[in-house]
């Protein structure tokens, strides 16, 4: 027996010790979210899913923030995109085509095969940012529920990060949103209104983390000389072209006045106004335009958030409920006006926004960047 024990001890000493990566260690931070993931498996490959691919610059800002953090962790990352070539060029990351959402896209067999291969290779699927679960587009909740179901059938962990939920006015949309989030191991939202809506459709409150938008996972740009006013107006909102022309004639606004189309819908609307349109082809150009302006007037949420990140004075026109919800949580309602506000009222609000001290703008930006640390679970940071 003594010889057998000594032989076993020698064999144990010869075995190399397995090194455990830090995202599998059981620490105090891990124990908080350990109940969500159970035994945390070895996550090596991540598939990032969202409305990416040059459709909307706000979604590209979200993608840039998530890609920046996830690439620093050393995981192998792929992004599902409507335009993989654009995503690879803009974010310097591997990209695969979006899965079929209708009859026409279902006939693109090569794209479907590439997506399935990427899904089966991945260990974790992240549905990242933006208003994915809302029925302004009638089929959106059902579509994302279908994508979640595919990932779960493939045996993958699913998490939602930095989302805003709602409006969900149809009963079918509420059911689809509840089913999509039911199997998610982690849920982070960017405002309290989304948290309340999720709990109303049956998601337990302890599974929801209220954080902020993924835009704040990025760093502030370098200082630039600021000049002029930048308009980021929704093309499908209630803000008429006549009111914008009246606003541009106001002498109190810094000149020159320029506009940027954040979405394809905005392009035709901005051309009707008759002001200078800045052609934007990359995120770097968009951030340079915002950081180089004296004032930003935006009815796009991510236009306001980018101005907050770049410490540029801004006025938000609440074209959507998510704008009100985001700034209400942060006690910044003085920066928000209704979309139907008159030109004089907007000019008065811009004057108040420009009087805000640089220290306060810096403090607001740093607070959001601190909140951004809660967007992702502990082992992805």
PyMOL commands that set and color helices and strands:
alter all, ss='L'
color gray80, all
select helices_A, chain A and resi 2-14+22-24+28-37+57-72+84-91+103-106+109-121+140-153+171-182+192-200+205-207+214-217+241-248+264-273+283-291+301-309+321-329+333-335+343-354+358-374+378-380
alter helices_A, ss='H'
color red, helices_A
select strands_A, chain A and resi 45-49+76-81+94-97+124-130+157-163+186-189+208-210+229-232+257-259+276-277+295-298+314-318+336-338
alter strands_A, ss='S'
color yellow, strands_A
deselect
rebuild
show_as cartoon
